[in-house]
Amino acid sequence: MIRAALRSLLARKVRLLMSTFAIVLGVAFVAGTLMFSDMLNRSFTALFDATVGDVVVEPEGAQTADGFLSTNTVPADVVERLAALPGAARADGQVEADGVYVVDTDGKLVGGFGPPGLGGSWNDAPAAGGLEGLAILEGEEPRGDDQVVLDEQTAEKSGYDLGDRVEITTGGDTSTLDPVLVGIAGFPEGGSLSGATLALFDTRTAQQLFLDGQDAYTEVWVTARDGVSQQELADQAAEVLPAGIHAVTGEDAADEAASDLLEAVSFLTTFLLIFAGIALVVGSFLIVNTFSILVAQRSRELALLRALGASRGQVVRSVLLEALILGVVGATLGLGLGVLLARGIAAVVGRFGLDLSGQDLVLAPRTVLAAYAVGIVVTVVAAYFPARRTGRIAPVQALRDDVALPETSLRRRFGFGLALVAVGALAMLAGLGFLDALVDVPRDGWVLGAGVLAVLLGVSAASPVLGRPLLDLARAVLARVFGFVGLLSGQNALRNPRRTTATASALMIGLTLACTMAIIGDSAKASVDRAIEESFVGDFVVSSLFGAPFSPDVAAEMRTVPGVQRVVRERFGAGLRDGSQVALAATDRGEIDSLELVVARGELTLRDGSILVQESWADDQGVDVGDELDLQVPTGDVTWRVVGTFEDNPVVFAPVLTSVEDLVAAGFQDRDNALIVFGAPGTDVGVLQQRLDDVVADQPAVTVKDQAAFAAEQREPIDNLVLTIFALLGLALVIAVLGIVNTLALSVIERTREIGLLRAIGLSRAQLRRMVTLESVVISLLGAVLGVVLGVVFGVALMRALRDEGLEVISVPVGQLAVFLALAIVVGVLAAVLPARRAARLDVLTAIATD
């Protein structure tokens, strides 16, 4: 039986390998994602190991809850105490800053999207464990306020050479700099900043630029003497440190920094693995279809084996053995393709600033195990159901000319599918809150998601019956339009509804997800447009291209521009309440009225220690006017009093609004995130915008936008996300197309004698190609129609679930959905090219004689 299985496999290797290509793609996505994740992990781990000392001393609340540096510092005299410790070889004060960006020779920012722009002080302190940290690779150390050192990747990307003046923007009081490049730094032992940019000055200059001239540091590295462990040195440091300053080992500091960053980018791995799963599900339909057709074609052969004494189990195991071999082959090819895919993912994220080009791929044992487990399990499970039906072939059937493969009842399958749809519909209704009176269901999205999945699987199971009316309609339309050829195409699609709908289901899943995302994206943009139209105040918004804070000098300069009536500052930060992050916003106390907030309760007046909160957030958190809100901020714990609530407003999207003075006092840096500019009555807005543009001409990161441009900027991330998801869903659609090609090709082989007879009675090659093409179009349109209908239902349901997040407009992009249907016809035509060509090239006499 094993030899028979192997011979059967070799006889049909091309057909089977074609279907295995779907598994290759799915496995490649899993393996590539895991390799990329491991490469990312090793890159960040190596980076932070090289950027900490044996012991790191820093103030409590060194960073805000959202990851920005606070204004808390370590006094300079602490460095002397640490250097005098018995276990210390040296102590070096470090100055660090964020929001420091290098402008290249073409006037464009280097980096900015994703990895941060960092600045700070240069010193030659060794990294933890004796590792060599940053070192000067070319040139010399910076000395004086007119010299700077750049990391080698930034210097290369920006186009600067030693001796050139470097254009730099900062978020501090001095917003633009042009020091001379005197040195290029890097890691001699290997490693990179993974896309971050770094500009380093001498210590005194860094203190002037980033600490308002304080004789202090953001952290101190303490280097251990030989034989002194990091923990021993940290314990010694703790004894001499003042309150509010703590010491941690370099190992702990590196692990914490790396884990925080890896957690922040972990969505990439999750995001890619979700699409790998989608590809594998769609690929499973292809595998099931392929084995169903191949087993049906071999039914007489398998019946003969039963007549010769093979048991039912042997026949089933022979088919599963073929699937196992294909799974191994597919997993091996997928693992190899995964290496290329991992590099491709790294190149794509590199375009967004996360540069991993210098990192080696990591092929961990878990990646290999996952690749083979996924490839083998998916293939064998997908082949199991066709294999099980082979065992029901009676040995006596080998004596007949035609052998029909036993099939389960369509009625039973339809009933199971309807039951799944009913359960899924109830779960969706419960997740949307329509059944709150009957059952208490959490609104966390999981119930709604489970309902969507159940409906999708239920429709797939019931599709042989659900799709019957569509197939009947297609047959009638094709017969009227294309005559006898169209009638044959429609009948071929109806001949085996399981096969037709299984092939269409693969396309249905991809288009369902694509339509759902199209509706979510279009609705999100429509919601943004309406919110901005209803709530936009002022004439212009000034903000950073990538959300980073910028210098308060910009607001001061714009207030002096002719035609400007007033400038309202907005700042953002984050604190912690009971361990959960709470977004904070701030503005000048005298400018609250300019924001045109609608009061819900209390008053819209900010005093010392008072706050305003969004009405919806206040209701969710049980907060009311007169309550005190305890928050953890960089300076410690603060208590602010709620004096009023306001209706949700996109201009102030944080739930807590305080004053600029209170935000700065809480340890947040004195930098603006946005400005709202009001023009004086009678001022030409075009002329005013040009004047404002001139103010920020030397700061490429800061832009001036009117209402239309601001709305377009808010829509851009939505468009980018939707396009990215469409690109990834393209993988599932490619597999679906392969499924149609494979099904048609195998169907042509299965109907070889029939095709020969049709050719013998006068069907031309052109008519035969048209017949196969129309059959392919029917399959594609069936999948497209089901996909669009489900996509609309799911998209509307998900948008309803997101109403509380501010996405209140439901918009169905009819034109885009029509394009999807049109593309389905194109897919059908393209998928039929090779099968139709093969059918047309069959020799008539040979085809008629085929057994």
N, C-alpha and C positions, 0 to 999 in steps of 0.2 A: 504493500500500500504506500510505503514511503517512496519507493522508486516510481510508482505510478503518479504520485503527487508531484514529484520533482520533474518528471517528464512533461506532465501537464503544464507546470509552471513555465518550463523552458519553451514549450510550444506556444505559449501566449504571453511571453515576456514583455513585448512591446505594449500590448494593451494594459497589462497590469502595471507596468512601470509608469505609464501615463497617468493612471489613477493615483499611484503612489506619489506623484509629484505634489498633490495636495498635502499629503502628510509631510513631505520634504519641506514645503513652505511653512507649515505650522510648527514643525520641530525647529526649523531655522530661526523662527521668531522667538521661541522659548529659549533656545540655546544662546542666540545672539543677545537677547535681553539679559540673561544671567551673566554672560561674559562681560557685557557693558557694565552691569551693576558691580561686578567684582573689580573691574578696572577702575571704576569710579571710587570704590571703597579703598583700594590700595593707593590710589592717587591722593585722596584726601588724608588718609592715615599718614602717608609719607610726608605730605606737606606739613601737617601740624606737628609731627615728630621733630621736624627741622625748624619750627618756628616757636618753640618754647624752650625755656631754660630748665635746669635741673629742678628748680623751685620757682614758681611764678607767684609773685605778690601783687595783689590788686585790690582796689576798694570794693566794698559791698555795693551791689547795684552798678557794676561797671558797665553793664549793658541794659538797655531798656527791654521790656517784654517782647518787642518786635525786632530785637537784634541789633539796634543801633547803639553806638557808644553814648554813654551819658556824660555829664560834666564832672562826675566824681573822679578824684585824682589821689595819688600817693605823694605826700610832701617830700621834698628833696632830702631833708635830714634823715628820713627813714632809710635811704640808700646807704648812708654812712653806718647806721646801726647794723644793717644786714651784712655789709662788707666786713664788719668786725666780728662776726660770729665765728666761733672756733672751727666749725665745719665748712666755712665758706672760703673759696679761693678768690672770689670777686663778686661784686654786685653791680648791675648795670641798669640804670633807669631807661625806660623806653617810652617814647611818645607815639601814639597811634591816632589816626584820624580816618574817617570815611568821607565819601563825597568829594574826593580829590581826583580829578580826571585830566588825563593828558589829551591835548588836541593835536592831531597829526599835522603833517606839513600841508595837507590839503584843506585844513580847517574843520576836520571831522573828529568826533570823539573816538578814542580808542576804547573798545569795550563799552561798558555802561549797561548793557542789557543782560541781566543775570549776575555774573560775578562782579564784585564791587570794585570801585576805584579807591585805592588806599593810599594814604600818605603817612609820614612819620619821620622819626629820627634815625640816623645811621649810627650803628656802632658794631664792633667786631666781637660781640659776646658770643661764646660757643653755645650751641644748642644742647638740649638734654642728652645725657649719656655720652658726652664727648663728641657728638656729631658736629660736623662743620655746618653752620647755618649759612645764611647769605654771605657771600664773599665778593669782593671786587674782582671781576673778570678782566675788565679793561679800564684804564684810566686810574683815578684816585678817589679818595674819600672826599665828601663835600666839606668845604670850609667857608664860613661866611654866609651872608644872607642872599648871595647871588649865584649859588651853586646847587646843583641837584644831581642825584644818582637815580637812574631808572633800571628796572629789571630788564633782562635781555630780550624777552618776548615783546615787551612794550616798546623798547627802543627800536626793535626790528619792524614792528607793525606801524609805528608812527613815522618812520623814515628819518629819524634824527641820528646824527653822528656826533662823536665827541667834539666839543667846541661850539656846537650849535646852541642857539637859544631855544628853549622848550616852552611852548605855550601850555599853561596849566590853569584850570579853573578849580576853585574850592568853594565850600559852603560857608566859609568863615567871613570875617569882616573884610579881609583882603580877598576879593573874589577872583582876581586874575593875577597871574604871575608869569614872568618870562626869564627864569634863571638859565645859567649856562650849564649844559650837560658836561659834567667832568668825570663821570664814572658809569660803568654798566655792571650790574650785579647779577648774580645767579647762584645756583646750588652746585658746587663742584662735584659733589657725590651723587648728582642726579636729582631729578625732581623739577617741578614747575609750580607756578601759582594757579594753574588750571583756569587761565583766562582772566584772573584778576590783574589789575594794573597797580604798579607800586612806584611812588615818587618819594625819595628820601632826602632829607636835609640834615644839616648838622643840628645838634641837640638844641642849642639856644634859638636857632631860627625856627625849628619845629615848635618850640614852646611859644614863641611869639605868634606864629601863624595859627596854631590849633588850640592853645591853652590860654589865650589872651595875655601872654607874657608871664604867666605864673611860673615860679621855680618849682615845678612839680612834674609828675610823670603819670601816664595812664596805667603802667605796670612796671614791675621791677623783676629782672631775671637774676637769680642767685645761683652761682656755679659752685658745685660741691668740690671739696678737696678729695684727693685720692683716698679711697677706702671709706668714704662717708656716703651713706645711701640717701636717696632722695627723701625718704620719709624721715630719717634722722635730721636732715637739714631743715625740712619743713617744720618739724617739732621745735627746733631751736629758733627758727624765725618767728613762730607763733608767740614765743615768750617775750619778744621785744617789740611787737607790733602794737600800735595804738588801736583803740576801738574803731570799728568800721572798716578795718583793713584785715585781710586774711591771706594765708599762704596755702598753696596746694602744690603737690608734686607735679613735675612736668608731665609724667605719664598720665596722671588724672586729667590735667589740663588739656593735653592733646586728645585724649579719648573723648572728653566731653565736647570739645570744639568739633572734632570729626563727626561724632554721633549726631550732634545738633544739625550740622550741615547735611549729613547724609539723610537724616529724617526729613529735612526741608526739601530735598530733591528726590525722595523715595517715590513721589507720585509718578516720576518718569518710568520707574520699573513697573509699578502697578499698572500704569496706563498702557504700556507696551504688552504686558502679560495678558491684559484683558483682550487686546486685539489678537494675540496669539491664540487665546481660547476661542474667539470667534472664528478664526481661520480653521482651527481644528474641528469645530462643530460643523462648519460648512463642508470641510473635507470629509467628514464622516458620511455625509449624504452621498458624496461621490463614491466612497469606498463601498457603501451598502449597495448602491445602484450597480456598480461594476460587478461585484460578486453575484448579485442577483441575476444579472444578465448572463454572466459566464457560467454560473451553475445551471441556469436554465438551458443554455446551449449544450452543456455536457450531461444533461439529465439522462440521455440514453446510455452514455458511457458509464455513468454512476449506477444506473439500474443494472447494467450488465455486470459490473463489479459485484453488486448485491446478488445477482443470479449465480455468480461463480463462487459465492461463499463468503464474501466480505460482510462483516456485521454492520449494523446501523452506526455504531460508534466509530468503527474504522473509517467509514465513508465521511462522517462528520469531521473526524480528526484529520483526515487527509486535506480537506478544504481549509481547516484552521492552520494546518502546517504551512500551506501556501501563504496564508495571511501573515503568519509569524515570520516567514522568510522575507516577505515584502516589508513588514514592519522594521526588521533589522536593516534591510537595505535603505528604506526611507529614512530611518533615524540616522544612519551613517552619513548619507548624503546631506541630510538636514543639519547635522553637526558641522560638516564642512562648510555648508553655505552660511551657517550661523556665525562663523569666524568673519566672513565678509560683511555680514549684516551688522555685526558689532562695530566694525570699523565704520560702516555707513552711518549707524546711529551716532557714533562719536563725531563724525564729520558734520552731521546735521545739527547736533546740539552745539558744536563749535561755532556755527554761524550765529548762534544766540549768545556767544561769549564764553561758554564753558569749554575751554580749549584743553583737549586731552591728547593732542597729536603726538606728544612726546612720550606717552605712556605705552607700555607693552600690554598686550592682551593677557588676560588671566583665564586659563582653562582649568577650572577647579573640578575635582572628582564629582561634586554634586551636579555640575552642568552636564557631564557625560552621562551620569545615571539618569538625570531628568530627561535628557534627549532620548535615550533608548527606552525609558519607561513610557514616555508619552507616545513615541512612535509605535512601539509594539502594542501597548494597551489599546490605543485608539484603533489601530488597524484590525487587531484580533476581535475586539468588541464589535466593530462595524461589520466584520465578516461573519460573526457568530449567527446572526439571524438567518441569512441565506444558507449558511452551513447546516443549521438545525433542520431546515426544510428538506435538505438532501436526504436526511435519514428517513423521511416518510415516503421515499420512492420505493414502490413494491418491486421485487425482483422480476415478476412476470411482465412488468412494463418494458423490459428489455426486448421482448419479442415483438413489440409494436413499432410501427414506423414513426409515430410521433409520441413523444413523452411529455406530458404536462407536469411542470413542477408544482407540487401541492402548495396552496396558498391559504392563509388564514382568511376568515370571513371579513369582507369589507365592512359589513354591518357592525361587527365587534370592534373593529378599529375605529370606525366612525363614532361609535358610542363612547369609546375611551377618549377620543379627541374632544368630543363635546363636553364630557365630564371635566377634562382639564381646562377647557375654555371657561366653563361655568365657575370652577373653583378660582381660576385666575381673575375672572371678572369680579367676583365677590371680594377677592383680596385687593384689587385695584380700588373698588368702591370704598372698602374699609380704610385703605391707605389715604384716600382723598377726603375722608371724614363724613361720607354719606351714611355710614352705618354707626355713627357715634351713639345714637340712642339705643342700639342693640348690643354693641360690643365696644370695649375699651381697647383701642389699637394705638400704639405709639406712632407719632408722626415723624419717624426718622428716615423714611424712604425705603427701608428694607421690605416692608409689606407691599408697598406699591411695586417695587422692583421684582419681587417674587411673583406678584400677579401678572406683570408684563411677561415674564419668562414662561409662566404656565400657559398664558394665552397663546404665545408664539409656538410653543411645543404642541399645544392642543390643535391649533390650526394646521400645523405640519402633519400631525397624525390623521386629522380628518380631511385633509386636502383631496384625497382621491374621490370623495363624495362631494365635498364643497366645490371642487373645481369642475365637476361634471357639467353643470349648466354653462359655465364659461367655455368649456371644450365643445359642447353641443352648438353653442352660438358661433364659435370660431369655425366649426365645420360648415355650418350653413352659410356664413359670410364668404368663406373661401370658395365654396362650391359655386356661389353666385358670381363671384368676381373672377375666379380662375378656372371655372368649369370642372371638368373631370379630374384634372391634376389637383385642384384645391380640395375636391371631395376626398380624394385619396389621402391627402395630407391630414385633413381633419379626422379621418377614420384611423389613420396610423397613430395620431395622438391619443385617440380614444381607446385604441386596442388594448393598451396596458396602462390604466390610469395610475396604478401604483408607481410605475417607472416614470411616467410623465410628470406627476406631481412631486415625486422625490427629487427629480432633476430641477424642477421649478422651485422647490423649497429652498435649495441652496441659494438661488438668486433672490428669493423672497426675503431671506434673513438679511442679506446684505442691503437690499433696498429698504427694508423696514427700518433698519438702523440709520441709513442715510436720510430717509424722509423724516424720521424723528428728529435727527440733528438739524435738518434744514428748518423745521418748524421752531425748534428751540432757539436756533440762532436768529431767525427772522423775528421771532417774538421778543427776544432779548433786545435786539436793536430797536424795535418799535417801542419797547418800554423805556429804553434809554432816551430815545428821541422825545417821547411824550413828557417824561419827567423833566428833561432839560428845558423843553418849551414852556412848561408850566412854572418852573422854579428858577430859571436863569435870571440872575440879577446883574446889574452893571452892564458895561459895554464890552469888556474884554476880561479873559482869564489868563493869568500868567502862571505857568507851571513848568516842571521839568519833563523832558521827553519820557523818562523812565521812572518817574515818581520820587526821585531823590530830593532831599531838601536843598535849598540854595541860599546864597548869602542875603542877609537883611539889607545889604547895600542896594539891592535892586529896587526894593520898595522905597527907600529913601530917595533914590535918583528919580523914580517915576513920579513921585509927589511934586518934583520941581519941573516936570515937563509941561510946557504951555498947553492948555486945553484939558488938563486933568483936574477934575473936581475933588476926588478923594480916592485913596487906595486902601482897601480892606485886606488885612493879612489873615491867612489861615494856616494853622499848623496842626500836625497830626502826631500822635504817639500811641503808646499802649501801656496799660497797667494790668495788674492782676487783682482779681476779686475772687476770693475763696479758691485760688489756684487756677482760675480760668481767665484767659486774656480778654481785656475790655479795651476797645478802640477809643481813643480820646481825640477830641478836636479842640482848637483854641482860636480865639480871635481877640482883637482889642476890645476892652470893656465899653468904650464909647461908640463902637461900630456895630453893636448887635442889631440895631434897627436897620442897618444897611443890608443885612442878610435876608430881610423880609420873611422871617420865620412866622409861622402861624401858631399862636399860643393855644395850648390845649387846657392847661391848668396853671395856676400861679401867675408869675410875672416873668417877662423876658429881660431881666436885669442881672448883670454879673457884678458881684462885689468880691472883696477879698475872701477866698475860701468857699465860694458858692459855685454851683454848677447848674446847667440846664440839661435835661435828658430827653431823648426821643420818646414819644408817647408809646409806641409799640414795644420798645425795649423796657420801658418802665412797667408796662402791664405784664410782660413776660417775667420780669424779675421781682415783681411785687414791690416796686419802689414808688413812692408818692411824694408830693410836695411837702416839705418840712422834714423828710427823712434825712439821715446822715449816711453817706456812702463811704465805706472804708476801702481804700485801695492801696496796693503795694506798688510804689514807684521807686526810681533809682535812689532817692534820698531816704527811703524807708517807708513807713506806713503813714498815710495821710487820711484825714477825714474831711470830706467836702459835703456841704449841705445843699440839698436839692431845693431850688427856689422856684422852679417852673418846668413844665414839660411842653414840647413843641411837636407839631405834626411832622412825620417823616419828610425829609427834604434831601435831594441829591447833592445840594451845595454843601450841606453838613452831613456827610454820610456816616460819621461816627456817632454812636449812641449817647456819648457824654461830651458836652460842650463846656469848656472852662475858659478862663482868660489866659492871654499870653503870659502875663506876669506869674500866675499860679503854675503854669506849665514849666516855665523856666525855673521857678523856685523848687519844683519837684525833681530837678536834675536833668531835664531834657535840654538839648542844645538849643542855642539861640539862633535858629534858622527857620526860614519860611518854607512851606510846602506849596502854597498857592497864593496868588494875589487876585483880588477882584478890583478892576479899575473902572471908575465911573468918569465919563467925559462931562465936561461943562456944557450946559445947554448952548446949542448953536454951533458946537464944534463939529467939523467935518470928520466923520469916523475914519475915513480912509487916510486922511492926513495924520490923525491921531495915532492910528496903528503904525504908520511909518516912523513916527517919532518914538513910539514905545519899542519898536523893533530895533531902532538905533541904540537904545539903552542896553539891550542885551546882545548886540551884534558880536561882542567878543566872548559870549558865553553860549556855545552851540547847544548846550543841554537845555537851555531855558527858552521857551517860545511864548509868543503872544497870540491868543486865539479869540476870534469872535464866537458868537453862539454856534454858527454852522460848523466852524472848524473844531470847536470844542466837542460838539456832538460827534463829528467824524472821528476825532481822536478816541472818544469813548467806544465807538463802534469797532475800531480797528482790532483790538484784542479779540473781540467776539469773532470777527471774520477770520482771523488767523487760527483760532482754535477750531472753528468749523472746517476750514480748509485742511488743517492737519488731520482731523478725524476722517474727512473724506478721503484723504490720501491713504490712510491706514485701512479704511474700509475697502479701498481699491484692491487690497490683497484678497479679501473675501470674494469680491466680484470677479477677480481673475480666476479664482478656484471654481466659482460658479460657472464661468464660461467654459473652463476645462471640463466641467461636469457635462455640460450640454454637448461639447465636442465628443467626449468619450461615449456618452449615451447614444448619440447618433451613429458614431463609428461602429459601436458594437451592435446597434440595431440593424445597420446595413449588412453586417456580417451575418446576423441572425436571419435576415430576410433575403439572403443571396438568391435562393431558388425563386422566390416570389419576384424579385427584381428582374431575374432572367426571363421569367414568363411575361412580365409587363413589357419588357423590351421586345420579346418575340411577337407580341400581338400589336406592336406598332408604337409604343411609347418612345419618344426620341430622347436623346441624351439631355438636351436642354430642358425638356419637360421633367425628366427624372431629377435633374439638379434643382429645378424649381420646386418639385415635390418635397425633397429633403429640406430645402431652405425654408419653405412655408411651415413645415413641421417644426423646425427649430424656432421660427418666429412665434409659433403658437406656444411653445414651452416658455420662451422668454417673456411673452406678454402675460401668460398665466402667473408666473413668478412676480412680474412687475405690478400687476393689478393687485394681487394679494399683498405685496410688500407696501405699495402706496396706501392701501386702505388701512392696514395695520399701523403703518407709520403715522398716518394722520391721527388715528385713535390714541396711540401711545404719546405722540407729541403734544396733543391737546391735554391729555391727562397729566403729563409731567409739568406742563406750564401751569396748569391749575394748582398743582402741588407746590409750585414755586411762587405763588402769589404773595406769600408772606415775606419773601425775600426781595420784594420790590418789583418783580417782573409781572406786572398786572395786565399787560396787553398780550392777547393771543392772536398771532398773525400766521396764516397759512400761505406760504409762497406758491400760489397756484401755478405760476409760470415755471418755477423750478421743478415742481412735481410733474408738469407736462413734459419737461425736458427729460426727466427720468424715464417716462413712458416711451418717449421717442428713442432714447438711447437703448431701451430694451429691444426695440425692433432692429436697431443697428447691431446689437450684440447677437441677436438671433441670426442675422444674415452672415456676420463674420464667423460665428461658431459653425455654420453649416458648410463653409467653403471646402475644407478638407474632406469631411464625410461625403458631401455631394460629388466632389471630384472623383473620389474612390468608387462611388456607386456608378457613376457614369462611365468609368473605364472598365467595368466588369465585362468579360467576354460572355456573350449571350449563351452560347452552347455550354460553356463551362459552368456558368451560373445555374442553368437548368439542371445540369447533371449533379450539382452539389447535393450531398446527403444531409 
